[in-house]
Amino acid sequence: MCTSLTKFIKNVVKARIENIFAIASALLVLFAAMMDPVISTGIVTALLVASAIYKFVERQKRERGYLNG
């Protein structure tokens, strides 16, 4: 029971952290839109690439059994 509770808490914390990153990224994109369009495009592209790399690495770790959650 304790392990399932621990896994649940880890999943909730992980989801909240991802949500905070998503909100921060959205706000950054919103304020970047007020700047030069080239800068805005660069910021959006960098954020999308960083998010894709993060998700890819996380999935690879999970498939190889490095993560316990």
N, C-alpha and C positions, 0 to 999 in steps of 0.2 A: 504494500500500500504506500509506503514511504517513497519508493522509487517512482511509482506512477504519479504521485503528487509532485515530486521533484521534476519529472519530465514535463508535467503540465505547467509548472511555474516557469521552467526554461522556455517552453514554447510561447507562453504569454509575454515574457520579457522580450524574447526575440521578435515577436510580432510587433510589439510596441516600439522597439528600436527601429525596425524597418518602416513603420508608419511615421515615426519622427523624421527619418531621413527623407521619406517621400514628401512630407509637408515642407521640410526645409528646402528641398529641391524645387518644389512648386513655387515657393516664395521667391527663391533666387531667380527662377525663370521669369516670374512675373515682374520683378524689378529690373531684370536684364532687358525686358522688352521696352523699357523706357530709355534704354541706352541705344547705341548704334546697332543697327540690324546685324552687322557682321559679328560684333561682340556677342550679341544675343544668340546667334546661330552657333557660334563656337562654344558657348557655355552649355547650350542644350545638347549639342553633339557630345561634348565631354561627359556630361552627366549620364547620357544614355549608354555610352560605351563603358563607363565605370560601373553602372548598374548591371549591364550585361556580363561583364567580367566577374563581378561579385557573385551573381547568381550561378554562373558557370562553375566557378571554383567551389562554391558551396555545394552544388549538386555532385561534383566529382568527389569531394570529400565524403559526402553522405553515401555515395555508391561504393566507395572503397572502405567504408566503415570507420573513418576517422572521427566522425561525430557520433556522440552517444544519444542523440535526440531525435 
